[in-house]
Amino acid sequence: MDSVNYIINFLKHKLKAKNQHGIHSPFVFDLYNNVLANRIPFYIFDDIESIRAKLLLSPQNITITDLGAGSKKMASNRRKIADITKYTSKKPKIAQLLFRLVNYLKPQTILELGTSVGISSMYMAASNSRAKVITVEGDPKIAQIAQINFDKLKFKNIRLINKSFEAFFEHDFDKIDRLDFVFIDGNHQYASTINYFNKIKPKLHEKSIVIIDDIYWSKEMTKAWKELCALLEVTVSIDIFEMGFLFFKPGQVKEHFFLKI
Ligand SMILES: C[S@@+](CC[C@H](N)C(=O)[O-])C[C@H]1O[C@@H](n2cnc3c(N)ncnc32)[C@H](O)[C@@H]1O
């Protein structure tokens, strides 16, 4: 992580971010109140958090292949499952926000690039059993742990693909008709982020959402985020600091929002 980029943008976000009182768009106002400001818990949160708690206590080490931008917190490829869980999985607040977003937008097909041990996949899949979650993880040992977690909670609507994102786009992507909800949470580099977006673009439609994680992780990621927000087809972009949301609704005046969560 580029700490200077992160801190500068954190302070800028603090100054610019609004709550519901500063939102004039009815679409974003509704989304804010139902998803971003909503804190109502669901029973399934406890089940997923108990899996996270066990992983955080695991003494086991595994040797992984890092296919992404690397980790500043975990330099070696021999990593503790507890550390992988701690440093890569979305924290409860953000994972539960993804649950609410799925509940609110009711997507049928969700694509997640970056499964890790499966915490965010489980939150998204739990939100709507009729939604199909396709999640892609390159490392075989990490993917195995994620699959064990999905099986423990008997998820039937998660399809885990253990391949690099690049191999997934080459061999599996054509079989997907359309994408309603995409969460890009792996390989946080400028060129990869833009490349993945360009690959998924033909399958998006006017009700799709694309979520880009860690938009301030590095200058490169911030550059990618700003370029995506500037695209003509992106009509609404929302920056909650931890991640950014892109919407493609026609008939909207192009607008960018900095929102507090
Ligand atoms: C930040 S973690 C995902 C966290 C997960 N979404 C969650 O919040 O629970 C990113 C994952 O993407 C995987 N990854 C990164 N680059 C990849 C690539 N090019 N192909 C496949 N997997 C990749 C890493 O192995 C890592 O497990």
The ligand as a Tripos MOL2 file, in Angstrom:
@<TRIPOS>MOLECULE
LIG
   27    29     1     0     0
SMALL
NO_CHARGES

@<TRIPOS>ATOM
      1 C1         -8.2870   -9.0070   -1.4040 C.3       1 LIG1
      2 S1         -8.3930  -10.7280   -1.6880 S.3       1 LIG1
      3 C2        -10.1300  -11.0100   -1.8750 C.3       1 LIG1
      4 C3        -10.8920  -10.8230   -0.6050 C.3       1 LIG1
      5 C4        -12.3380  -11.2760   -0.6550 C.3       1 LIG1
      6 N1        -13.0390  -10.6230   -1.7450 N.3       1 LIG1
      7 C5        -13.0290  -10.9350    0.6550 C.2       1 LIG1
      8 O1        -13.2360   -9.7460    0.9140 O.co2     1 LIG1
      9 O2        -13.3710  -11.8320    1.4290 O.co2     1 LIG1
     10 C6         -7.7950  -10.8950   -3.3260 C.3       1 LIG1
     11 C7         -7.6430  -12.3420   -3.8030 C.3       1 LIG1
     12 O3         -7.4430  -12.2860   -5.2180 O.3       1 LIG1
     13 C8         -6.5190  -13.2890   -5.6020 C.3       1 LIG1
     14 N2         -5.8850  -12.8130   -6.8370 N.ar      1 LIG1
     15 C9         -5.1500  -11.6920   -7.0140 C.ar      1 LIG1
     16 N3         -4.7580  -11.5700   -8.2900 N.ar      1 LIG1
     17 C10        -5.2650  -12.6360   -8.9520 C.ar      1 LIG1
     18 C11        -5.2300  -13.0610  -10.3150 C.ar      1 LIG1
     19 N4         -4.5690  -12.3800  -11.2480 N.pl3     1 LIG1
     20 N5         -5.8800  -14.2020  -10.6290 N.ar      1 LIG1
     21 C12        -6.5520  -14.9130   -9.6790 C.ar      1 LIG1
     22 N6         -6.6190  -14.5750   -8.3720 N.ar      1 LIG1
     23 C13        -5.9910  -13.4400   -8.0130 C.ar      1 LIG1
     24 C14        -5.5470  -13.3940   -4.4350 C.3       1 LIG1
     25 O4         -4.9850  -14.6940   -4.3870 O.3       1 LIG1
     26 C15        -6.4370  -13.0640   -3.2310 C.3       1 LIG1
     27 O5         -6.8420  -14.2210   -2.5710 O.3       1 LIG1
@<TRIPOS>BOND
     1     1     2 1
     2     2     3 1
     3     2    10 1
     4     3     4 1
     5     4     5 1
     6     5     6 1
     7     5     7 1
     8     7     8 2
     9     7     9 1
    10    10    11 1
    11    11    12 1
    12    11    26 1
    13    12    13 1
    14    13    14 1
    15    13    24 1
    16    14    15 ar
    17    14    23 ar
    18    15    16 ar
    19    16    17 ar
    20    17    18 ar
    21    17    23 ar
    22    18    19 1
    23    18    20 ar
    24    20    21 ar
    25    21    22 ar
    26    22    23 ar
    27    24    25 1
    28    24    26 1
    29    26    27 1
@<TRIPOS>SUBSTRUCTURE
     1 LIG1         1 GROUP 0 **** ****
